[in-house]
Amino acid sequence: MKYLAMYEKTNTGYSAHIPDLPGCVAAGRTLEETKQLLQEAVEMHLAGMKEDGLEIPEPCTETDYVTVVNV
């Protein structure tokens, strides 16, 4: 499965979350660290859901860009 990951710059580094997996988040000092921590968080989140007998959600979030011309 391939889930959309959202990364945001913060005052202390980066934060990240997976919209299709509520509660699955990570934060780090660098983008690279945050990506690694989020990968680990997703794996742990899905393993916990499986262990609890919960249904693993299918990825369904989509992204796109909006172009603004007149600002």
C-alpha positions as CSV (number, residue, x, y, z in Angstrom):
1,M,0.0,0.0,0.0
2,K,1.1,3.5,-0.7
3,Y,-0.2,6.2,1.7
4,L,0.1,10.0,1.2
5,A,2.5,11.6,3.7
6,M,2.1,15.3,4.5
7,Y,5.3,17.2,5.7
8,E,5.3,20.7,7.2
9,K,8.1,22.9,8.2
10,T,8.0,24.0,11.9
11,N,10.0,26.3,14.1
12,T,12.1,23.3,15.3
13,G,12.2,21.1,12.2
14,Y,9.4,19.2,10.5
15,S,6.2,17.5,11.4
16,A,4.4,14.8,9.4
17,H,1.2,12.9,9.3
18,I,-0.7,10.4,7.2
19,P,-4.2,11.7,6.4
20,D,-5.6,8.2,5.9
21,L,-4.2,6.9,9.2
22,P,-5.6,9.3,11.9
23,G,-3.1,9.6,14.8
24,C,-0.1,8.4,12.8
25,V,2.3,11.3,13.2
26,A,6.1,12.0,13.5
27,A,8.4,15.0,14.0
28,G,12.1,15.5,13.6
29,R,14.8,18.1,13.2
30,T,15.4,17.4,9.5
31,L,13.1,16.4,6.7
32,E,15.1,13.2,6.2
33,E,14.8,12.3,9.9
34,T,11.1,13.0,9.8
35,K,10.6,10.8,6.8
36,Q,12.4,7.9,8.5
37,L,10.4,8.4,11.7
38,L,7.2,8.5,9.8
39,Q,8.0,5.3,8.0
40,E,8.6,3.6,11.3
41,A,5.4,5.2,12.7
42,V,3.3,3.9,9.8
43,E,4.7,0.4,10.2
44,M,4.0,0.4,14.0
45,H,0.5,2.0,13.5
46,L,-0.5,-0.7,11.0
47,A,0.9,-3.5,13.1
48,G,-1.1,-2.2,16.1
49,M,-4.3,-2.0,14.1
50,K,-3.7,-5.6,12.8
51,E,-3.0,-6.8,16.3
52,D,-6.2,-5.2,17.6
53,G,-8.2,-6.8,14.8
54,L,-9.0,-3.5,13.1
55,E,-9.5,-3.1,9.4
56,I,-6.5,-1.5,7.6
57,P,-7.8,1.5,5.6
58,E,-7.2,1.7,1.9
59,P,-5.2,4.7,0.9
60,C,-7.7,7.2,-0.6
61,T,-6.4,10.8,0.0
62,E,-5.4,12.6,-3.2
63,T,-3.4,15.8,-3.7
64,D,-3.3,18.5,-6.3
65,Y,-2.0,22.0,-6.7
66,V,-4.0,25.2,-7.1
67,T,-2.4,27.9,-9.3
68,V,-3.0,31.5,-8.2
69,V,-2.3,34.1,-10.8
70,N,-3.7,37.4,-9.4
71,V,-2.6,37.9,-5.9
